[in-house]
């Protein structure tokens, strides 16, 4: 099992924006790593304090094949100077890939969090 990280930002605090961001992020992680929904053991999402319109997991649940994946939402710590309007995810995946082969995905404003991992 490997952990795969990802993050993205939303421009507005609406259900549609939060759900779309979660779907885009998870889809990118699956595509870049060659994973299928059945490879995901669980997903843990967190969102900054300024995201209150919806749970990111609801967006992920809308993707095909995600109905049986255990999902969890949490609130990120409110750290002074941290990136706002940010959604992060940790996917626990069943894979034979080595840690170095895993592609972590950072989209939109979240690219600033880990420029070393952005491809």
C-alpha positions as CSV (number, residue, x, y, z in Angstrom):
1,X,0.0,0.0,0.0
2,X,1.2,3.5,-0.8
3,X,0.0,7.0,0.1
4,X,-0.6,9.4,-2.8
5,X,-0.8,13.1,-2.0
6,X,-2.6,15.8,-3.8
7,X,-3.9,19.3,-3.4
8,X,-5.9,21.9,-5.3
9,X,-7.5,25.3,-4.7
10,X,-11.0,26.6,-5.5
11,X,-11.8,30.1,-6.5
12,X,-15.2,30.3,-4.8
13,X,-16.9,28.6,-1.8
14,X,-19.7,26.8,-3.5
15,X,-20.8,23.2,-3.6
16,X,-20.2,23.0,-7.3
17,X,-16.7,24.4,-7.1
18,X,-15.7,22.2,-4.2
19,X,-17.1,19.0,-5.8
20,X,-15.6,19.8,-9.2
21,X,-12.1,20.4,-7.6
22,X,-12.3,17.1,-5.7
23,X,-13.2,15.2,-8.8
24,X,-10.6,16.9,-10.9
25,X,-7.9,16.2,-8.3
26,X,-8.7,12.6,-7.8
27,X,-9.1,12.0,-11.6
28,X,-5.7,13.5,-12.2
29,X,-4.1,11.3,-9.5
30,X,-5.7,8.2,-10.9
31,X,-4.7,9.0,-14.5
32,X,-1.1,10.0,-13.7
33,X,-0.5,6.9,-11.7
34,X,-2.5,4.4,-13.8
35,X,-4.8,3.6,-10.9
36,X,-8.4,2.3,-11.0
37,X,-11.0,3.1,-8.4
38,X,-10.7,-0.5,-7.0
39,X,-7.0,0.3,-6.2
40,X,-8.0,2.9,-3.6
41,X,-8.2,1.6,0.0
42,X,-9.4,4.9,1.5
43,X,-9.3,8.6,0.9
44,X,-8.7,11.3,3.5
45,X,-9.6,14.9,2.5
46,X,-8.9,18.1,4.4
47,X,-10.1,21.6,3.6
48,X,-9.1,25.0,4.8
49,X,-11.4,26.9,7.2
50,X,-12.7,29.1,4.4
51,X,-14.3,26.1,2.6
52,X,-17.7,25.6,4.2
53,X,-20.1,25.0,1.3
54,X,-19.6,21.3,0.8
55,X,-17.6,18.2,1.7
56,X,-14.9,17.3,-0.9
57,X,-15.7,13.6,-0.4
58,X,-19.1,14.2,-1.9
59,X,-17.4,15.3,-5.1
60,X,-15.2,12.2,-5.2
61,X,-18.2,10.0,-4.5
62,X,-19.7,11.3,-7.8
63,X,-16.9,9.6,-9.8
64,X,-17.6,6.2,-11.4
65,X,-16.5,3.3,-9.2
66,X,-16.1,5.3,-6.0
67,X,-19.3,4.1,-4.2
68,X,-17.5,1.5,-2.1
69,X,-14.3,3.6,-1.3
70,X,-14.2,4.7,2.4
71,X,-13.9,8.5,2.5
72,X,-13.2,10.9,5.3
73,X,-13.3,14.7,5.5
74,X,-11.3,16.8,8.0
75,X,-10.6,20.5,8.7
76,X,-7.0,21.8,8.1
77,X,-5.3,23.7,10.9
78,X,-5.7,27.4,10.5
79,X,-2.0,28.4,10.3
80,X,-1.1,32.0,9.8
81,X,0.0,32.7,6.2
82,X,-1.0,29.3,4.9
83,X,-2.7,28.8,1.5
84,X,-6.4,29.6,1.5
85,X,-9.3,27.9,-0.3
86,X,-7.2,24.7,-0.4
87,X,-8.4,21.1,-0.6
88,X,-5.8,18.3,0.2
89,X,-6.2,14.6,-0.2
90,X,-4.3,11.5,0.8
91,X,-5.2,8.4,-1.2
92,X,-4.2,5.1,0.3
93,X,-3.7,2.8,-2.7
94,X,-3.0,-0.8,-3.3
95,X,0.0,-0.8,-5.7
96,X,3.3,-2.4,-6.4
97,X,4.8,0.9,-7.4
98,X,7.8,2.1,-5.3
99,X,7.6,5.3,-3.4
100,X,9.7,7.0,-6.1
101,X,7.3,5.9,-8.8
102,X,4.2,7.5,-7.2
103,X,3.1,10.7,-8.9
104,X,1.7,13.2,-6.3
105,X,-0.6,15.8,-7.9
106,X,-0.8,19.6,-7.1
107,X,-3.2,21.7,-9.2
108,X,-4.0,25.4,-9.5
109,X,-2.8,27.5,-6.6
110,X,-1.7,24.4,-4.7
111,X,1.3,24.0,-7.0
112,X,3.0,26.5,-4.6
113,X,2.8,24.0,-1.8
114,X,5.2,21.5,-3.5
115,X,6.8,22.9,-6.6
116,X,9.4,20.1,-6.4
117,X,6.6,17.6,-7.1
118,X,4.7,19.4,-9.8
119,X,5.2,17.7,-13.2
